[in-house]
Amino acid sequence: MKTIPVEKPLKPGQYYGDMFRRLDVSGVLLTEVSYQSGHWTPSHTHERAYFSLVLQGIADKIRGMSRSRYQTSSVWFHPSGMLHDEQIRRRGGLSFFVEIGPTLLEHVDGHTRLQKESIAFNGGLTNKLAARLYREFRQRDSASHIAIEGLVLEMLAQCSRDRTTSTRTNIPRWLAEAREIIHEHYSESLSLSGIAKLVQVHPVHLATEFRRFYHCSVGDYIRRLKIESACLQLSASEASLAQIAAGLGFSHQAHFTRTFKDYMSLTPSGYRKRFLKS
């Protein structure tokens, strides 16, 4: 890996890590990057705005004495020139980056809102669109170029819409913190009372307000995050079903298979076979 000066913004296609695959489509540069165990990324900026999707592994983001964690299926949008904190990938990993040219970005209504701050997505339409975009990237055909461009525009529109909705609904800070805790630890053993204790509210209040703002229960939200993560691992890795189930905190593989089928209407092995055949 070439050393890139920290003081200079990274040019399109430049990343700390090893490039695995790349595709340039209509002003969108898509890149799959792998990371070795113990990989450290210094603080840096990028010339272009971009989405990132964690395909495998966990990234610990460090800012001073605090740190946060990005797990498989997490999606971020970063504006151009935004300073990124240091990151450590203790077990390596794989990420998918979608860099957006300025011309394409200007096609989105309210695009100026997307030039001010980074936005995290851990579940919801943006994550589903990112997963579909990755599949198009991996399974290219004669229609892939137009499909990719359309998906990126959808992601940008949804990104702007989510930012507007988030501002308008005034989600309580403690509830946003509870959601962040879920995002960072959904593969671990979480309880409603444990989350409520961390954000200093009553469990009943947490359950009620969570459904009010996010339109589902805490348990359903966690299961959905696990299944989205499983879908990415099934399509982007060779991990066994038992390994995926254990890594996501399922008590046994049969429980994982039942839950996956309830959400996806097919088994994990069936999902993997369909992905490989397409």
DRENDO-1510 file (C-alpha; in Angstrom, 1 decimal, always signed):
<recs>
REC; n; res; u; v; w
REC; 1; MET; +0.0; +0.0; +0.0 .
REC; 2; LYS; +1.3; +3.4; -0.9 .
REC; 3; THR; +1.7; +6.0; +1.8 .
REC; 4; ILE; -0.6; +9.0; +1.2 .
REC; 5; PRO; +0.3; +12.4; +2.8 .
REC; 6; VAL; -2.2; +13.1; +5.6 .
REC; 7; GLU; -2.3; +16.8; +4.9 .
REC; 8; LYS; -3.6; +16.3; +1.3 .
REC; 9; PRO; -7.2; +15.3; +0.5 .
REC; 10; LEU; -7.4; +11.8; -1.0 .
REC; 11; LYS; -8.1; +11.9; -4.7 .
REC; 12; PRO; -10.9; +9.8; -6.3 .
REC; 13; GLY; -10.1; +6.2; -5.9 .
REC; 14; GLN; -7.5; +6.6; -3.2 .
REC; 15; TYR; -8.0; +4.8; +0.1 .
REC; 16; TYR; -6.0; +3.6; +3.1 .
REC; 17; GLY; -6.3; -0.2; +2.4 .
REC; 18; ASP; -6.0; -2.5; -0.6 .
REC; 19; MET; -8.2; -2.0; -3.6 .
REC; 20; PHE; -10.1; -5.2; -4.4 .
REC; 21; ARG; -12.5; -4.1; -7.2 .
REC; 22; ARG; -13.3; -0.8; -9.0 .
REC; 23; LEU; -15.8; +0.5; -11.5 .
REC; 24; ASP; -16.4; +4.0; -12.9 .
REC; 25; VAL; -19.9; +4.7; -14.0 .
REC; 26; SER; -21.4; +8.0; -15.1 .
REC; 27; GLY; -19.5; +10.1; -12.6 .
REC; 28; VAL; -19.7; +7.5; -9.8 .
REC; 29; LEU; -16.6; +5.7; -8.8 .
REC; 30; LEU; -17.3; +2.4; -6.9 .
REC; 31; THR; -14.5; +0.7; -5.1 .
REC; 32; GLU; -14.2; -2.4; -2.8 .
REC; 33; VAL; -11.4; -2.1; -0.3 .
REC; 34; SER; -10.0; -4.8; +2.0 .
REC; 35; TYR; -8.1; -4.2; +5.3 .
REC; 36; GLN; -5.7; -6.4; +7.0 .
REC; 37; SER; -6.0; -7.2; +10.7 .
REC; 38; GLY; -4.8; -4.3; +12.9 .
REC; 39; HIS; -5.1; -1.8; +10.0 .
REC; 40; TRP; -4.9; +1.8; +11.2 .
REC; 41; THR; -6.2; +4.7; +9.2 .
REC; 42; PRO; -5.0; +8.2; +10.2 .
REC; 43; SER; -7.2; +11.3; +10.1 .
REC; 44; HIS; -7.8; +12.4; +6.5 .
REC; 45; THR; -10.2; +14.0; +4.0 .
REC; 46; HIS; -11.5; +13.1; +0.5 .
REC; 47; GLU; -11.9; +15.3; -2.5 .
REC; 48; ARG; -15.2; +13.8; -3.4 .
REC; 49; ALA; -18.4; +13.2; -1.3 .
REC; 50; TYR; -19.0; +9.5; -0.9 .
REC; 51; PHE; -21.0; +6.7; +0.7 .
REC; 52; SER; -19.3; +3.9; +2.6 .
REC; 53; LEU; -20.8; +0.5; +3.3 .
REC; 54; VAL; -19.1; -1.9; +5.8 .
REC; 55; LEU; -19.2; -5.3; +4.2 .
REC; 56; GLN; -17.2; -7.2; +6.7 .
REC; 57; GLY; -15.5; -6.5; +10.0 .
REC; 58; ILE; -15.7; -3.8; +12.7 .
REC; 59; ALA; -14.1; -0.4; +12.6 .
REC; 60; ASP; -13.4; +1.5; +15.8 .
REC; 61; LYS; -13.5; +5.3; +15.2 .
REC; 62; ILE; -11.3; +7.2; +17.6 .
REC; 63; ARG; -11.7; +10.9; +18.5 .
REC; 64; GLY; -9.5; +12.0; +21.4 .
REC; 65; MET; -10.4; +9.7; +24.4 .
REC; 66; SER; -13.8; +8.6; +22.9 .
REC; 67; ARG; -14.5; +5.9; +20.4 .
REC; 68; SER; -17.5; +4.6; +18.4 .
REC; 69; ARG; -17.9; +1.4; +16.5 .
REC; 70; TYR; -19.1; +0.7; +12.9 .
REC; 71; GLN; -20.3; -2.9; +12.3 .
REC; 72; THR; -21.2; -4.8; +9.2 .
REC; 73; SER; -24.0; -3.2; +7.1 .
REC; 74; SER; -23.4; +0.3; +8.5 .
REC; 75; VAL; -23.7; +3.0; +5.9 .
REC; 76; TRP; -22.2; +6.5; +6.1 .
REC; 77; PHE; -22.4; +9.5; +3.8 .
REC; 78; HIS; -19.4; +11.9; +4.0 .
REC; 79; PRO; -19.3; +15.3; +2.3 .
REC; 80; SER; -16.2; +16.3; +0.4 .
REC; 81; GLY; -13.5; +17.8; +2.5 .
REC; 82; MET; -14.9; +16.4; +5.8 .
REC; 83; LEU; -12.2; +15.4; +8.2 .
REC; 84; HIS; -12.5; +11.7; +9.2 .
REC; 85; ASP; -11.3; +10.5; +12.6 .
REC; 86; GLU; -8.7; +7.8; +13.1 .
REC; 87; GLN; -9.9; +4.3; +12.6 .
REC; 88; ILE; -8.6; +0.9; +13.8 .
REC; 89; ARG; -9.7; -2.4; +12.2 .
REC; 90; ARG; -8.4; -5.0; +14.7 .
REC; 91; ARG; -9.7; -8.0; +12.7 .
REC; 92; GLY; -9.4; -6.5; +9.2 .
REC; 93; GLY; -12.5; -6.2; +7.0 .
REC; 94; LEU; -14.0; -5.2; +3.7 .
REC; 95; SER; -15.7; -1.9; +2.7 .
REC; 96; PHE; -17.6; -0.6; -0.3 .
REC; 97; PHE; -17.1; +3.0; -1.3 .
REC; 98; VAL; -19.3; +5.1; -3.7 .
REC; 99; GLU; -17.7; +8.4; -4.7 .
REC; 100; ILE; -20.0; +10.9; -6.3 .
REC; 101; GLY; -18.9; +13.5; -8.8 .
REC; 102; PRO; -20.0; +17.1; -8.2 .
REC; 103; THR; -22.2; +17.2; -11.3 .
REC; 104; LEU; -24.3; +14.2; -10.1 .
REC; 105; LEU; -24.6; +15.6; -6.6 .
REC; 106; GLU; -26.1; +18.8; -7.9 .
REC; 107; HIS; -29.0; +16.9; -9.5 .
REC; 108; VAL; -30.4; +16.1; -6.0 .
REC; 109; ASP; -32.9; +18.5; -4.5 .
REC; 110; GLY; -31.6; +20.0; -1.3 .
REC; 111; HIS; -28.1; +18.8; -2.1 .
REC; 112; THR; -26.6; +21.7; -0.2 .
REC; 113; ARG; -27.7; +20.0; +3.0 .
REC; 114; LEU; -25.5; +17.1; +2.1 .
REC; 115; GLN; -22.4; +19.3; +2.0 .
REC; 116; LYS; -22.4; +20.2; +5.7 .
REC; 117; GLU; -22.0; +17.1; +7.8 .
REC; 118; SER; -21.6; +13.3; +7.8 .
REC; 119; ILE; -24.7; +11.2; +8.2 .
REC; 120; ALA; -24.9; +7.6; +9.5 .
REC; 121; PHE; -27.5; +5.0; +8.5 .
REC; 122; ASN; -27.9; +1.8; +10.4 .
REC; 123; GLY; -31.1; +0.2; +9.0 .
REC; 124; GLY; -33.7; +1.6; +6.7 .
REC; 125; LEU; -34.1; +2.3; +3.0 .
REC; 126; THR; -30.7; +3.8; +2.5 .
REC; 127; ASN; -29.0; +0.6; +3.8 .
REC; 128; LYS; -31.2; -1.5; +1.5 .
REC; 129; LEU; -30.3; +0.7; -1.5 .
REC; 130; ALA; -26.6; +0.4; -0.6 .
REC; 131; ALA; -26.9; -3.4; -0.5 .
REC; 132; ARG; -28.7; -3.4; -3.9 .
REC; 133; LEU; -26.0; -1.1; -5.3 .
REC; 134; TYR; -23.3; -3.5; -4.1 .
REC; 135; ARG; -25.0; -6.4; -5.8 .
REC; 136; GLU; -25.2; -4.5; -9.1 .
REC; 137; PHE; -21.5; -3.7; -8.7 .
REC; 138; ARG; -20.7; -7.4; -8.2 .
REC; 139; GLN; -23.2; -8.8; -10.9 .
REC; 140; ARG; -22.7; -6.5; -13.8 .
REC; 141; ASP; -24.6; -6.9; -17.0 .
REC; 142; SER; -25.8; -4.6; -19.9 .
REC; 143; ALA; -28.2; -2.8; -17.6 .
REC; 144; SER; -25.9; -2.3; -14.7 .
REC; 145; HIS; -24.7; +1.2; -15.6 .
REC; 146; ILE; -28.2; +2.7; -15.6 .
REC; 147; ALA; -29.2; +0.7; -12.5 .
REC; 148; ILE; -26.1; +1.9; -10.6 .
REC; 149; GLU; -26.7; +5.6; -11.5 .
REC; 150; GLY; -30.4; +5.3; -10.5 .
REC; 151; LEU; -29.6; +3.7; -7.2 .
REC; 152; VAL; -27.0; +6.3; -6.3 .
REC; 153; LEU; -29.5; +9.1; -7.1 .
REC; 154; GLU; -32.1; +7.3; -4.9 .
REC; 155; MET; -29.6; +7.1; -2.1 .
REC; 156; LEU; -28.7; +10.8; -2.3 .
REC; 157; ALA; -32.4; +11.7; -2.4 .
REC; 158; GLN; -33.2; +9.5; +0.6 .
REC; 159; CYS; -30.1; +10.8; +2.4 .
REC; 160; SER; -31.3; +14.4; +1.9 .
REC; 161; ARG; -34.9; +13.4; +2.9 .
REC; 162; ASP; -33.7; +11.6; +6.0 .
REC; 163; ARG; -31.7; +14.6; +7.1 .
REC; 164; THR; -34.7; +16.9; +6.6 .
REC; 165; THR; -37.0; +14.5; +8.5 .
REC; 166; SER; -34.6; +14.1; +11.3 .
REC; 167; THR; -34.4; +17.9; +11.8 .
REC; 168; ARG; -38.1; +18.3; +11.6 .
REC; 169; THR; -39.1; +15.6; +14.0 .
REC; 170; ASN; -36.7; +16.7; +16.7 .
REC; 171; ILE; -35.8; +13.2; +18.0 .
REC; 172; PRO; -34.8; +13.5; +21.7 .
REC; 173; ARG; -31.1; +13.3; +22.2 .
REC; 174; TRP; -31.4; +10.4; +24.6 .
REC; 175; LEU; -33.3; +8.4; +22.0 .
REC; 176; ALA; -30.7; +9.1; +19.4 .
REC; 177; GLU; -28.1; +7.9; +21.9 .
REC; 178; ALA; -30.1; +4.7; +22.5 .
REC; 179; ARG; -30.2; +4.1; +18.8 .
REC; 180; GLU; -26.5; +4.6; +18.5 .
REC; 181; ILE; -25.9; +2.1; +21.3 .
REC; 182; ILE; -28.0; -0.4; +19.4 .
REC; 183; HIS; -26.1; +0.2; +16.1 .
REC; 184; GLU; -22.8; -0.3; +17.9 .
REC; 185; HIS; -23.8; -3.4; +19.9 .
REC; 186; TYR; -26.6; -5.1; +18.0 .
REC; 187; SER; -24.6; -8.3; +17.6 .
REC; 188; GLU; -24.2; -8.5; +21.4 .
REC; 189; SER; -26.6; -9.4; +24.2 .
REC; 190; LEU; -28.8; -6.3; +24.6 .
REC; 191; SER; -31.8; -5.8; +26.8 .
REC; 192; LEU; -34.4; -3.0; +26.9 .
REC; 193; SER; -33.7; -2.3; +30.6 .
REC; 194; GLY; -29.9; -2.2; +29.9 .
REC; 195; ILE; -30.3; +0.3; +27.1 .
REC; 196; ALA; -32.7; +2.4; +29.2 .
REC; 197; LYS; -30.3; +2.5; +32.0 .
REC; 198; LEU; -27.5; +3.7; +29.8 .
REC; 199; VAL; -29.6; +6.6; +28.5 .
REC; 200; GLN; -31.2; +7.2; +32.0 .
REC; 201; VAL; -34.9; +6.7; +31.1 .
REC; 202; HIS; -37.5; +4.2; +32.2 .
REC; 203; PRO; -37.7; +1.1; +29.9 .
REC; 204; VAL; -41.4; +1.7; +29.2 .
REC; 205; HIS; -40.6; +5.2; +28.1 .
REC; 206; LEU; -37.8; +4.0; +25.9 .
REC; 207; ALA; -40.1; +1.3; +24.3 .
REC; 208; THR; -42.9; +3.8; +23.7 .
REC; 209; GLU; -40.8; +6.6; +22.2 .
REC; 210; PHE; -38.7; +4.3; +20.1 .
REC; 211; ARG; -41.8; +2.9; +18.4 .
REC; 212; ARG; -43.2; +6.4; +18.0 .
REC; 213; PHE; -40.1; +7.8; +16.2 .
REC; 214; TYR; -38.8; +4.6; +14.4 .
REC; 215; HIS; -42.1; +2.8; +13.8 .
REC; 216; CYS; -41.1; -0.5; +15.2 .
REC; 217; SER; -40.1; -2.1; +18.5 .
REC; 218; VAL; -36.5; -2.2; +19.8 .
REC; 219; GLY; -36.4; -5.9; +19.4 .
REC; 220; ASP; -37.6; -5.8; +15.7 .
REC; 221; TYR; -35.1; -3.1; +15.0 .
REC; 222; ILE; -32.2; -5.2; +16.4 .
REC; 223; ARG; -33.4; -8.2; +14.4 .
REC; 224; ARG; -33.6; -6.2; +11.2 .
REC; 225; LEU; -30.0; -4.9; +11.7 .
REC; 226; LYS; -28.8; -8.5; +12.2 .
REC; 227; ILE; -30.6; -9.7; +9.0 .
REC; 228; GLU; -29.2; -6.9; +6.9 .
REC; 229; SER; -25.7; -7.7; +8.2 .
REC; 230; ALA; -26.3; -11.4; +7.5 .
REC; 231; CYS; -27.4; -10.6; +3.9 .
REC; 232; LEU; -24.1; -8.7; +3.3 .
REC; 233; GLN; -22.0; -11.4; +4.8 .
REC; 234; LEU; -23.7; -14.1; +2.8 .
REC; 235; SER; -23.1; -12.2; -0.4 .
REC; 236; ALA; -19.6; -10.8; +0.3 .
REC; 237; SER; -17.9; -13.5; +2.3 .
REC; 238; GLU; -17.3; -17.3; +2.5 .
REC; 239; ALA; -18.1; -17.5; +6.2 .
REC; 240; SER; -20.2; -20.5; +7.2 .
REC; 241; LEU; -23.8; -20.1; +8.4 .
REC; 242; ALA; -22.7; -21.2; +11.8 .
REC; 243; GLN; -20.0; -18.5; +11.9 .
REC; 244; ILE; -22.4; -15.8; +10.7 .
REC; 245; ALA; -25.0; -16.9; +13.3 .
REC; 246; ALA; -22.5; -16.8; +16.1 .
REC; 247; GLY; -21.1; -13.5; +15.1 .
REC; 248; LEU; -24.5; -11.9; +15.1 .
REC; 249; GLY; -25.4; -13.2; +18.5 .
REC; 250; PHE; -27.9; -16.0; +17.6 .
REC; 251; SER; -28.0; -18.7; +20.2 .
REC; 252; HIS; -27.8; -21.4; +17.5 .
REC; 253; GLN; -27.8; -21.8; +13.7 .
REC; 254; ALA; -31.4; -23.0; +13.6 .
REC; 255; HIS; -32.6; -19.8; +15.3 .
REC; 256; PHE; -30.7; -17.7; +12.8 .
REC; 257; THR; -32.2; -19.7; +9.9 .
REC; 258; ARG; -35.8; -19.3; +11.2 .
REC; 259; THR; -35.3; -15.5; +11.8 .
REC; 260; PHE; -33.7; -15.0; +8.4 .
REC; 261; LYS; -36.5; -16.9; +6.6 .
REC; 262; ASP; -39.2; -14.9; +8.5 .
REC; 263; TYR; -37.6; -11.6; +7.1 .
REC; 264; MET; -36.4; -12.7; +3.7 .
REC; 265; SER; -38.8; -15.5; +2.8 .
REC; 266; LEU; -36.0; -17.8; +2.0 .
REC; 267; THR; -33.2; -19.6; +4.0 .
REC; 268; PRO; -29.7; -18.1; +4.4 .
REC; 269; SER; -28.3; -20.9; +2.1 .
REC; 270; GLY; -31.0; -20.2; -0.4 .
REC; 271; TYR; -30.1; -16.5; -0.4 .
REC; 272; ARG; -26.4; -17.2; -0.9 .
REC; 273; LYS; -27.1; -19.6; -3.8 .
REC; 274; ARG; -29.4; -17.1; -5.5 .
REC; 275; PHE; -26.8; -14.4; -5.2 .
REC; 276; LEU; -24.0; -16.6; -6.6 .
REC; 277; LYS; -26.2; -17.7; -9.5 .
REC; 278; SER; -27.3; -14.2; -10.5 .
</recs>
